Amino acid sequence: MENDNQAQGDRSIAGMKGLESAIANGETNRVKQYLATEMLGDLQKSYLIDLAKTSDNSEIAKLIEETPTRP
């Protein structure tokens, strides 16, 4: 079971890196795809909003702001 948790953690890290890359590259559709499959925590969400704003992409920042966070 520990291997399952590790594999899930690896997928989450890969997903987060992919999401960061899509935000930095201004790939709105790719960001939408990631947000549809990833659950963000409050800290992750805040970080990604800041990243989108730093990349001067208000559309992506709004998408992330509207994404629900993990309970």
Number of C-alpha atoms within 10 A of each C-alpha: 6 7 8 9 10 11 12 12 12 12 13 15 12 12 16 18 12 15 21 18 14 19 25 18 14 18 14 16 11 16 20 16 11 17 18 10 9 16 16 19 13 13 10 13 20 15 13 22 21 13 17 24 17 13 15 14 18 14 13 25 22 13 15 21 14 10 15 13 15 10 7
